[in-house]
Amino acid sequence: MTPNALPDNPLLDFSGLPRFDTLMPGDVQPAITTLLAQDRALIERLTADDVAATWENFAAPLTDAFEQLSRAWGMVTHVHSVNDVPEWRDAYNSTLPEVSSFYAEVGQNLKLFAGYKAIAEGSEYAQLSTAQRRVLDNEIRDFRLSGAELPAENKPRFQAIAEELAQLSAKFSENLLDATNAFTETISDESELAGLPEDARQAAREAAERDGRTGWKFTLHMPSYLPVMQYADSRRLRAAMYRAYATRASEFGPEALDNSPLIRRILELRREQAQLLGYDNYAEVSLVPKMAESVPQVIDFLQDLACKARPFAEKDIADLRSFAFAELNLATLEAWDVAYVSEKLLQARYAFSEQEVKQYFTEERVLTGLFKVIERLFNVRLKPDAAPTWHADVRFFRIESTDGELIGQFYLDLYARETKRSGAWMDEAIGRRCVRQTAAATAAPGDIQKPVAYLNCNFSRPVRDADGIARPATFTHDEVTTLFHETGHGLHHLLTHVDELGVAGIHGVEWDAVELPSQFMENYCWEWSVLQDMTAHIDTGEPLPRALFDKMLAARNFLSGMQTLRQVEFSLFDLRLHSDFDPAGERSVLDLLAEVRRQVAVLVPPAWHRFPNSFAHIFAGGYAAGYYSYKWAEVLSADCYGAFEEAGDPFDSPTGQRFQSEILAVGGSRTAIDNFRAFRGRDPQVDALLRHSGMITND
């Protein structure tokens, strides 16, 4: 069966952008089944052929076929993330085992493995492009990590593990979303709202009205939760919200949503998988395709960073406790007080509040400022565009060269919804590649298929004022930074010049380097010239005053020591969970977390806190034994931005062009360290990160 056999199925239409306007849950099973059958037939034909494998008769056809499956399943996965209603959840989960099984089969297919090795070991290899050679090298590595060289008797078990892990990860994410949605706090006494900003109150009132109730409804979604923790004077309300958030998807809620058994099972399966491959633990497997060379190397990096940050973190927590006692009459600083006291100390020390700053970051102005940064840095143009979307909130844009040639396009889904998973992320809709096949492609053979990205956030949507008049959405500075971060990932995907899909954009980039462009873009949220263009007060239209910016700049590293140790804590916990922790042993996951906290933390949450149960990055994302990547890549990104600082201009044209050509354009076609060295002319140094974080001593 071919895609043409199901002409009305939007998942089988690769002639243009995804058809989200016509896509239905019932399209998933027949489309994916069709594509799996096609790919299996192609594999059968290619591996039965006696002709020697070459790039054109073997690697290229497989890339084309797998690309269609990846695009179709990527649409399904995306909708499952942004519109997790029962019908879509069922469609996703019912098809997930088939997809997982197929990829496990491919990874263990010795004939496919032999074909790639034959090309890599043959005379053709030297004639291939750098990108093609990199693709082959990665394929061979990934076949080994997928169990291709396992004894035949072990392959069924390895495949079963892969399929179960995929299902467990999906269930983990669904439980977390359902547990987040399950809790609401409705306030009827307005006095309990003391301290809350007006926009947070209004959003809570509108949420209650949508339920047909009076009062103010608060949820555990970030736009509702964070203002309560940061501004609510009611300690009771903060404590109630904090406990609900901290115990999501745990034994303190419905048994069906408890992620605890899933965590244990995921760790057991990953450990077994690693041992089948001949590794001692899963962390060793995880590091094979990364920049870092060994578990001890990463632990040394994290412990060194913790050592440098600890004096600053200890001062941070001492300042918070002293201020809480002296100014807020809090004898003890509880976990649900930290964000509140931090905001009060920030206001007292720097004479401004996050809420004051938020009034200047109106949605349209922020987007205009962001687009100007991209245009100035990379000599491109961004324009609104049209495409079918999965929700009325979603917007669509295109990136063009200065002469009008299309470079890429992206969807922007900014607001939080109950059916949308939490956090912020970038994902791929369509990857850049040279089109070879003639049927059902987005471009003619020989043309370049333009990349398309999804950018997803969970910000507050516009609300009405007290008079019922709609007001534009406003973002906190942290949210603006998040938007720049995800856009950095998007630019990595969209501005690639590589035509081989396997190493174009973010493909093939080592996981502990993939955060470099995203963290690099965050720096522009601290440039005065950028903020002047990016701000307009919601009431007056005036740009951010220089005096207020100077206060923000002075407070940039407020509590940075504590924040650094927090990231180190998560990273060490993740790494040790996947290296020296035995899920079958007597020690629990929480025991290990407590041990890590004793080593590095200056602020320990209550014993009932269930952080692992919501640690989706490592249990439902791609960061297992890789959460350290955020700090590792931050060293790279800070050092890269240091090149602009040395040039004396954040928009220095030669430096910007070099960053684009040596980091973004080459994607994964060469190693990340080679990319960095080509841009910086040397190996990475940690100095810029420490300086940007305010953790430089004057000794």
N, C-alpha and C positions, 0 to 999 in steps of 0.2 A: 504494500500500500504506500502511496506517495502523498505529499501534502495536497496535491490536486484532487485526491479522492475525497477530501473534506474541505471543499472550497470556501465554505462559510465560516470555518473555524478561525477566529482571529489569531490564535496561537500558532497557526501554520501559515500565516501571511507574513513573509519576510520582505515584502516589497517596499516597506516604508517604516514609519514610526509605529510603535505598539498601538493597537486599536482598543484602548481602554474603554471607549464609549460603547463597544459592543461585546466586550469580553464578559462571559458568564461562568460561574462555577462549573456548570455542566460541560464546558469546553475542555476542561483540564484533562480528564481521563482519556478521552479519545485522541486528543492531540499528542499527549505525551506517549501514549501507547504506540501511535503511528511513528513518531520520531525514533523511539527505541527500536522498533522493528526495522526501520530503515538502517539505523546505525549498526545493528547486529548483522544485517544482510551485507552491508559494506565491509564490515570486519571479516566476515566469512569469505567474501570474494577476495579481499586483499591478502588474507593469510593463506588462501588456497592457491594463489597464483605462484607459479614457479619462477616468474621473472624476478630478477634481483631488485630489491627495494631501493628506490631513489626518492629524492625530495618530492618530485613532481608526481610520481605514480603511487606514492605511499603516504608520506607525511602530509602533503598538501590536501589530498582528498579527505583524510581523517580530520584535519583542522576544519575544513568546510562543513563536514557533517556534524561534528561535535559542536560547532558554533551555533547551529540552528537549535539543537537540543538545549544548549546553555541559554540561549536567548529566550526560548519559550519557557523553560523552567524558571529562569530569572524573573520573568513577568509574574509567574505564579507566586514565587517566593516573595516578591515585592508586594503584591497585593495582600498576601497573608500578613505582612508586616504592618501595612498602613490601613488595612480595612479588615481586621480580624473578627469578622462576624461569623456566626456558626456555619453558614453555607460555605464560605471560603476556607474556614478551618478544616471542615470535613473534606473538601476537594483537595486541599494540600496534603493532609495527613493520609488520605486513602491512596495517593499517588507516590508519596515519599518513599515507601519501601521499594517500589519498582525502580525509581531513579537511583536510590542508594545501591540497590543490588546491581544495576547496570554498571555504575562507576567502579564498584568493587570487582566485578567481572573483568572490566577493561584493565584495571590496575594489575590483575594477576594473569593476564593473557600472555603466555610466554612467546607466542608467535608474533604478537604485536611488539613485544619487548625486543625480540630478535630482529624485527624489521628496523626499528630505530637504531639498534646497536650496529646493524650492518651498514647503515648510512654513515653513522659516526665513525666507524672503523674503516670505511672504504675510501677510495681515492676522491670521491665527490666531495667529501667533507671539507677539504681545503679550499674548494671552489665556491662553497656556499658563503652567503653574507654573514657578517658578525652576528646579526640577529638570528639567522637560521641556525647557526652553530649553537648559539645560546639556548634556543628552543630545544634542540636535540639533547644537549647536556642536561637540561632540566627534566626532559621527559624520561631519560634513562635514570636519573636520580629518583624521580617520583615513582617509576615502576618498582624500583627496589624498595622504596618506603611503602608501597602498596601491596607488598608481599609477592611480587612476581617470581622471586627466586626461592620462595618457600617450598619445602617438600610437598608433594601433591596431597598427602594426608592432612596437612595443616591448612590448606587453602580454604576449604569450606568453613572452618572455624573463624579464620581471619575475615572472611566475607561476612559472616553472621555478625561478628563484632562491629564491623563498619555500619551495617544496616541498623543494628540496635542503637549504636551511638547517635546516628542521625535522628532516630525517633525520640531518643531521650532528650537530645538538645532541643528539639522542637517542643516537646512537652514541658521542659524547663521554662522556656520563654512564654508559652501559653499560660502556665500556672502563675508566673510572675505578673503577667498582664491581668489575668482574672483576679488575682489577689489584690492587685492595685485598685481595680475597679470595684471590688467588693466592699471597700471601706468608704464611708462618708461621715462627715461630722456636720450636722445641721445646727446652727446657732439661732436661737430665738431672742436672746437678750443682747441688744445692741451694745451694751456696755462691755461685753466680752470681746468686742472688735477694736477696743482702744489700741491705738498705735498702728493699726493696719492702714496702708495707703488707700486712697479713695478708689483707684482702679481695681485693686484686689477685692475691696468690698463689693463694688459693682459687679465684678465677674462672679462673685459668690452669690449675689442676689439673683442674677440672671440664671445661674445654674439651678437655684432653688425653683425659680419660676418655670423653668423647662420641665421640672418634675411636678409642676402643679402645686407647689408648696410655698409657704411664706418663710421669711427668714433668710439665712445665708448658708449656702452649702459649700463645704470644703472637701476636697478629695486629695489623694496621694499623688496625683499628677503634678509635675514640677511647677507649672504656672500657678497652681493653687497652694501647693505645699510650702514652697520656699518663702513666699511673703509672710505666711504665718510664723514660720520658724525664725525669720529675720526681724519681724516688726511687731508681732502681737505681744502686748503687755501681759496678757493672760497666761500665766505660767501653766495653769491647768490645761488650756487649749494646746499650748506648745507640747506639753508632756503627752497628751492624748494622741496628737498627730505624730509625734516622734516615735512613740511605742508602736503605733500601727504601721508606720513606714519601716521601722527596724525589724519587725517580725513578719513581714510579708512572706507568703509562700513557705511558712514554717509550721511546726507542730502547734503553734498558738492559734492557728486558724483552721479552716476546714481540712480534714485529712486528705481529701482528694486533691488539694492544691499544695500539699506539703512537698517541697523540693528536696527534703533531707534524704529520702531513699534514692532519689535520682542522682544526687551528688555521689553517694557511696557507690552506686552501680556504675556511673560514668568513670569514676576513678579506677574501679576494679577492671573495667573493660580496657581502658587506656593502658593500664599496667600490663595486662595480659597481651595486648596488641604489641607493645614495645618488646616484651620478652619473646614473643613469636619471631620478631624481626632480629633478635639477637642483641638487643640493647638491655641495659640494666633497668631503665626506667623510661617513662614517657618524655620527660624533659630532654633526654638525649636525642630522642627522635625529633622532637620539636625544633631543636637547634640545628639540625642538619641543613635545612634550607635558609638559615638565618646568618646574619653577619657574625654574631657571637660564636666563638669556637667551642666553648665548653660551659657546663654548669658552674664549675668553680670560678671561671672568669666572670660570669654574670654576677654571682654572689659577691665576689670581690668588688666589682663595680658598684653594686648596691650598698654594700657595707661601707665603702669609702665615701659614697655620697651621704649616707646616714651620719657618718662621723663628722663630715663637714657641716651638715645641716643641724646637728643636735644642739650646739650652743645657741643657735638662733631660735630653734624650736622651744628650748627650755625658757628662754626669755619671753617668747610669745605667750606661753601658757601661764607664766608667772604674772605677766602684765594683765592677762584676762582675769585671772583669779583676784588679783589686787583691785582691779577696777570694779569687778562684780561686787566685791565686799564693801569697798569704800563708797562707791557711787550708786550702786543699785540695791544695796542691803541684802545681797545674796551671800549667806555664810558659806555655802558650798556651790561650786560651779558644776551643775549637772549637765548631762549630754544634751538635753533639750534646751539648755540655756546658751550653748556655745555660739550659735549663729546670732542670737539676739544680743548677747553681750558683745560679740565681735562688732556688730553694726553700731552699737552704742559707743564703743571705744573708738571706732573709726570716726564717728561724728565728732566726738570730743577731741580727738587728737588732730584731726585734719579739717574740721569745721565744714564737712559736707556729708551727704548721705547718698547711698546708692539710688534711693528713690528720687532725690533731686536730679541726679545725673540722668536717670531713666527718661525724664520728661523731654530731653533733647534728642533722644534716639527714636524718632518716628520712623515707621517702616519704610516709607518711600524714600526718605532722605538717606537712610542707612543703605538701601539697595543702590541708590545713585552713587553714594560714596564708595561702596564696595566695587561697583563696576568701573568707576574712574581709576581706582587703584590698579585693577587688572589691565585696563586699557593703557595706562601710563607705563606700567612695568613691562608689559609684553607686546605692546604695539599692536593691539587687536581692538575690535569694536564689539560691544554687546548690545543686542536689540531684543525687544519683545518679539515673540513668535507665537504661532498657533499650533496646537496639537490636542488630540483627545486626552483627557486626564481621568484619574480615578476618583477625584473629589473636586467640588466647585472651588475649594480654597487653592488648588494647585495652579501655579503659573509656569510659563514655558518661555525659554529664551534661547537665542542663538549667539554664537561667537563667530565673528568674521575677521578676515584679514583686512588691512586698510584699503585694499582694492576690491573688497566686496565678496571675496571667495569664502564659502562656508567652511569653517573649521570644525565646529561641533555644536551640540545643543544640550540643554539641560532642563529638567523639571525642578521646581522649587516648591516644596511642601513645608510651610513654616510652622503651622499651628498644631497644638496638642489636640488630640481627640481620644475618646475612650476606646476606640477600636484600633488605635495606633500604638505600636510598642514605644516604650519610653526611650529617651536619649536622643542623640543626633548621629546621623550616619550618611555616608555617600555610598552609592552602589552603581553598578554598571547596567545600563539598558542595552546599549549596542557598543561593541568595541571597534576600534580602528583596525582595518586590514585591507590588503589588496584583494579584490574580488576575483576569484578564478572561475567559479561556476556560473552558468547562465540562468538557471531556474531559481525563481523565488528569492532573489537577492535584492539588496537595497541599492545596488549600482550595477552597471554593466561590467562584464569581464575586463580586467585591467584597470578599472577605476578604483578609487580609494573609498571604502566605506567609512563614512564620517562617524565619530564616536558620539554617544549620547549618555548622559549621566542622570542619576536621581540624587538630589540633595534634600535631606529630610531633617527637620528640627522639631522641637516641641515647645514652641513659644506661646505666649498669651495672644489670643485673637483680639480684634477690636471689640470694644464694649460701648454701651450707651452711657452718657453722663446722667446726672440726677434729673435732667429735664427730658431724658429719652432721646437725646441727639447722639447719633453715632460719632465716635471719635476714632482716629486711626490707632493702630496697634503701636505700642511703645515697647522698646526692648531695654533690658539692663545692659550695662557694659559687658558683663560676662556673657550674655546671650549674643551680643554683637561679636565678641571674640569667638564664640562657638560657630557662628555663621561664617566668619572668615576661615576658621579651621576646616570646616567641611568643604568650603569652596576651594581650599588648597588641595584637598584630595581630588575634588572635581577637576581642577586645572591639571593635575598630574595625569588624569585620565584623558582629558580633552585636548591638551596641547602637545601630545606625543607626535613625533614624526616617524615612528617605527611602523612599518606596514605588516609585520608578522604578528598576528593576534596574540600568540603565546607570550610575547615580551613587550607588547605595546602598552603604553601608559603604566598603570599599576600592576599589570600582569608580569609575573616573574621577578618583581621587586622583593628583596628580602623583607620579611615581615617586620623586623626591627629597624628598618629604614623607611618603611612606607609612611610613617608619620612626619617625615622631614618636611615635605612641602606644606602640609597642613599647619604644623607648628610654626613654620617660617612665616606664613601669612598672618598669624596672630600678631606679629610685631607691628603691623601697620595700624592696629587699633590703638597704638600708643604714640602715633606721630601727630603732632599738632596740625600740620598742613592737611592731613587726612581728616581729622576730626572737625576742622573748620568747615569742610565741604560735606561732611557726613551728618551734621546735626542741625536741627531746627526745632525750637521749643514748641511743644504741642499747642500752646495757647498763643504765644507771641510770634513764633516763627524765627526768633533770634537764634543765631548759632551759639554753640557752647562758649561761654566766656573764658578768656585765657586764664583768669584767676581760678576758676573752677577746675580747668584742666591741670593747672599747676598743683592743685591740691590732690587731684587724682594721681598725678605722676609721683608726688611725694608719698602717696599711699600705695603705690604699685606693688611694693613688696611687703605690704602689711600681712603679717602672719605667714610669710613665705616659708619660714623654717618648719612650721607645723605642717603646712601643705606638702612640702617635700617629703617629710617623714611619713606622711599618710600614703603617698604614692609608693615610697619604698616599702612600707608595710604590706600593701596589697601585692607588690611585685614579689617580695620574698615569700609571702604566703603562697602565692601561685606557684612559684618555682619549687619550693619545698614540697608542696602538695603533690607535685608531679615528679619528684625525684626521690626524697628519702621518707615519704609517708607511705605506710602500708595500709590500704583501705580494709584489709582483712584483720588488722591487728586490734589491740585493745584501745589504743589511743584514738580519740575521735578527731574529726576535722576541726571542731571547736577547740580541742586541746592544742592542736598545732597552731591555730590562730593565736591563742593566748600566749603560747611560747614565743611566737614571732613578736607579738606586741610587747612582751617583757624585754625583748632585745632592743627594739627601736622606738616604740611609741612613747609619747609624753602625755597623751590623753587616751585613756582606755574606756571604751563604751561599757554600758551595763552588761552583766553576765547574760542577760536574756536577749541581748542583741543577736540577730541571726544574719549577719552580713553575708556569709557564704550562700545563703538561700536566694539572694538576689544578685549574685556576682555573675551576671549574664555574660560578661566579656569572656570568661574562661569556660563557662558551662554551656553557653548557647551561642557563642561567637567564635572568632578565630584566634583568640588570645591565650589559649591554654599553654602554660609554660612560656608565655610570651608577653605577659602584661608589662614586664620590664621595658618593653619596646618604647613605651611612652617617654621614659627618662633617657633611654639610650639614644633615641632619635632626637630628643630635645638638645642633647649635646651637639648633634650634627646641625640642627636647624639654627641654634643660637650662633654657632660658629659661622654658618653661611650668612646669616644676617650681619655678622660682624664685618663681612666684606663690604657691605653697603655703608656701615658706620665708618670704616676706614676710608671709603671713598668720599665721605662727607655729605652724602645725599642718599636718602632712602629710595630715590627713583633714578639713581645714576644709571644712565643708559647702557654703557658698556658692561657694567656689572649685571644689570637685569638681563641683557641679551645672553651673557655667559651662563647665568643661572638657568635660563630657559633652555639653552642648547645643551648644557652639560648635565642638568638634573632632570628637568621635565621632559624634554624632547626625546631623550634616549630611553626613558622608561626602564624596563628590566633587561634591555639588550646587552648590558654589561653589568658587572657587579656594582653594588652600591658604594663600596669603598673606592672603586675606580672613578665612579661619577663624582664623588666628593673630592677626590684628589685632582681631577680634571678642573673642577671649579675653583677649589681653594689653593691648589698648588702644594699641598702638604697633607699630613694626617690630621684627624680631628683633635681639638684641644678642648678641655672642659672649662677653660677660663671664662669664655663668653657666657656660658650658662650660669656660672656662679655670680658673675657681675650682673647679669640681667635679673637674677633672683635676689640680689642684695646680700649675698652671702660671702662677701669678701672682708676679711679681717684686716685691721690696720697694723698688725704685728710687724 
